[in-house]
Amino acid sequence: MRYDWILFDADDTLFHFDAFTGLKRMFAAFGVNFDEQAFAHYQTQNQPLWVAYQNGDISAEELRHRRFEEWAGRLAVTTQHLNETFMNTMVEVCTLLPGASELVASLEDKARLGIITNGFASMQQARLQRAGWEQAFSPLVVSEEVGVAKPHTGIFDHALNLMGNPERSRVLMVGDNPHSDILGGLNAGLHTCWLNTQGKPAPEGITPHHEVTSLGQLKEWLLGA
């Protein structure tokens, strides 16, 4: 194993983040039929907010409020209530990506594992517990708690400080998002591996050290490295 540490993104790297299923279940409790058209409209508001959050233009609190502001008005509830309900629902519907369980089990005694996520803190530990991974990942670094999000180097520096500042070339960052996970890892001086399940071309100016199409392929590469 050429790496002492492997850092993972969480959503759509280890965990399948099915926002549509979560929102559909959440809004059903309010008597709303949240269909694909409603989800598409939600995403026109939600996705730009995440980009702004990753760029440091808005805070996590502002993101949470603005993405549900329209629905809060319709349902006469607070955006805080909708966010809390959504987070709890996402924990319930969360599943592991194919190969995630086998990958983590194979790596636990060969390298130290951590997570750096731009997701919200309220659901991270609960998902690890559901997966039986309470002891598998340390540190668990959440942008909401650090105050900066990937790809900002500050969140990587924070994680590396918690890790005892290992040699950065011995640390691998694995993630599905080239703009946050891979660019962030590169800027922090880490080795990077892009989980590119859809076979997309790499964005201009972002060149990961490695690229895999599945967690099974990542396992084979790491154990053979």
C-alpha positions in Angstrom: 0.0 0.0 0.0 1.6 3.2 -1.2 -0.6 5.5 1.0 -0.7 5.8 4.8 -3.9 7.7 4.7 -7.0 7.6 2.4 -9.5 10.4 2.7 -13.0 10.0 1.2 -15.7 12.3 0.2 -19.1 11.0 1.6 -22.0 11.7 -0.7 -21.9 9.7 -3.9 -18.5 8.4 -3.0 -19.3 6.1 -0.1 -23.0 6.9 0.3 -25.7 7.1 -2.3 -27.3 10.4 -1.8 -30.8 10.0 -3.4 -32.2 13.5 -2.8 -35.3 12.9 -4.8 -36.4 9.9 -2.8 -35.7 11.8 0.5 -37.6 14.9 -0.6 -40.5 12.8 -1.9 -40.8 11.0 1.4 -40.4 14.2 3.4 -43.1 16.1 1.5 -45.5 13.2 1.6 -45.7 13.8 5.3 -47.0 17.2 4.5 -49.5 15.8 2.0 -47.5 17.0 -1.0 -47.0 14.9 -4.1 -43.4 15.8 -4.8 -42.9 14.6 -8.3 -40.0 14.8 -10.8 -41.1 18.2 -12.1 -41.1 19.6 -8.5 -37.6 18.1 -8.0 -36.3 19.7 -11.2 -37.6 23.1 -10.0 -36.0 22.5 -6.5 -32.7 21.7 -8.2 -32.7 25.0 -10.1 -32.5 26.7 -6.8 -30.5 24.1 -4.8 -27.6 23.4 -7.1 -26.5 27.0 -7.6 -26.6 27.4 -3.8 -24.2 24.5 -3.4 -21.8 26.0 -5.9 -22.0 29.3 -4.0 -21.3 27.5 -0.8 -18.3 25.7 -2.1 -17.0 29.0 -3.5 -17.3 30.6 -0.1 -19.9 33.1 -1.3 -22.6 31.9 1.2 -22.7 30.2 4.5 -24.1 26.8 5.4 -26.8 28.5 7.3 -27.8 30.6 4.3 -27.8 27.5 2.0 -30.1 25.6 4.4 -32.5 28.6 4.6 -32.6 29.6 0.9 -33.1 26.1 -0.5 -36.3 25.6 1.4 -37.5 29.2 1.6 -40.1 28.8 -1.1 -41.5 25.5 0.4 -41.5 26.9 3.9 -43.8 29.7 2.7 -46.1 27.3 1.0 -46.4 25.0 4.0 -46.4 27.7 6.7 -43.4 26.0 8.5 -39.9 27.2 9.1 -36.9 26.4 6.8 -35.2 25.0 9.9 -38.0 22.5 10.4 -37.8 21.4 6.7 -34.0 21.1 6.9 -34.1 19.0 10.0 -36.8 16.8 8.6 -34.9 16.4 5.4 -31.7 15.4 7.1 -33.5 12.8 9.2 -35.2 11.4 6.2 -31.9 11.2 4.2 -30.4 9.1 7.0 -33.3 6.7 6.7 -33.1 6.4 2.9 -29.3 6.4 2.8 -27.6 3.3 1.2 -24.0 2.5 0.5 -22.6 2.6 -3.0 -21.8 -0.8 -4.5 -18.5 -2.0 -3.2 -18.3 0.5 -0.4 -18.6 -2.0 2.4 -16.0 -4.4 0.9 -13.6 -1.5 0.2 -13.6 -0.2 3.7 -13.3 -3.6 5.2 -10.3 -4.4 3.0 -8.5 -1.1 3.8 -9.1 -0.8 7.6 -6.0 -2.7 8.6 -3.8 -1.4 5.7 -4.2 2.4 5.9 -5.9 5.0 8.1 -9.2 6.3 6.8 -10.9 9.7 7.1 -13.8 11.6 5.6 -13.9 15.2 4.4 -17.4 16.2 3.4 -19.3 19.3 2.4 -22.5 17.7 3.7 -24.2 18.8 6.9 -23.0 17.6 10.3 -26.4 16.4 11.6 -26.5 13.4 9.4 -22.8 12.3 9.1 -22.4 10.4 12.4 -25.8 8.8 12.1 -24.9 7.4 8.6 -21.6 6.0 9.9 -23.4 4.3 12.7 -26.0 2.7 10.3 -23.1 1.4 8.2 -21.2 0.0 11.1 -18.4 2.4 10.5 -18.3 4.3 13.8 -14.6 3.3 14.4 -13.5 3.1 10.7 -13.1 6.8 9.9 -11.1 9.3 12.0 -11.1 12.2 11.3 -14.6 13.0 10.2 -14.3 16.6 8.9 -17.5 18.4 8.0 -17.3 21.8 6.2 -20.2 23.2 8.3 -18.1 22.7 11.5 -14.8 23.9 10.0 -16.3 27.1 8.4 -14.9 26.5 4.9 -15.9 24.0 2.2 -14.0 21.9 -0.4 -12.2 22.9 -2.5 -10.8 25.5 -0.1 -7.4 24.4 1.1 -8.4 25.4 4.7 -10.6 22.3 5.2 -7.8 20.0 4.0 -5.3 21.8 6.2 -7.6 21.3 9.1 -8.0 17.6 8.4 -4.2 17.2 8.0 -3.6 18.9 11.3 -6.0 16.4 13.0 -4.1 13.6 11.3 -0.7 14.8 12.7 0.4 16.4 9.5 1.6 13.4 7.5 3.6 13.6 4.3 1.1 14.8 1.8 2.2 12.6 -1.0 1.3 9.7 1.2 -2.3 10.9 1.5 -4.9 10.0 -1.2 -8.1 12.0 -1.6 -11.0 10.0 -3.2 -14.1 11.7 -4.4 -16.7 11.9 -7.2 -16.8 15.7 -7.6 -13.8 17.0 -9.6 -14.5 20.6 -8.7 -14.5 20.1 -4.9 -12.8 16.8 -4.1 -10.1 16.5 -6.8 -9.3 20.2 -7.2 -9.3 20.7 -3.5 -7.0 17.7 -3.0 -4.6 18.9 -5.7 -4.5 22.4 -4.3 -3.7 20.9 -0.9 -0.8 18.8 -2.3 -2.5 15.4 -1.9 -2.7 12.6 -4.4 -6.2 12.3 -5.8 -8.4 9.7 -7.3 -11.6 10.6 -9.1 -14.5 8.2 -8.8 -15.9 8.8 -12.2 -18.8 6.3 -12.4 -20.3 8.0 -15.5 -17.2 8.2 -17.6 -17.3 11.9 -17.9 -14.3 13.9 -19.3 -12.3 15.7 -16.7 -13.0 19.4 -16.5 -10.4 21.7 -18.1 -7.6 22.4 -15.7 -8.3 19.5 -13.3 -6.2 16.4 -13.7 -6.5 13.7 -11.0 -3.6 11.4 -10.3 -5.8 8.4 -10.8 -9.3 7.7 -12.1 -11.6 4.7 -11.4 -15.1 3.9 -12.5 -16.2 2.0 -9.4 -15.3 1.3 -5.8 -14.4 -2.2 -6.8 -11.9 -0.9 -9.3 -10.5 1.4 -6.6 -10.1 -1.6 -4.2 -8.2 -3.6 -6.8 -5.9 -0.7 -7.6 -5.2 0.2 -4.0 -4.5 -3.4 -2.9 -2.3 -3.9 -5.8 -0.4 -0.7 -5.4 
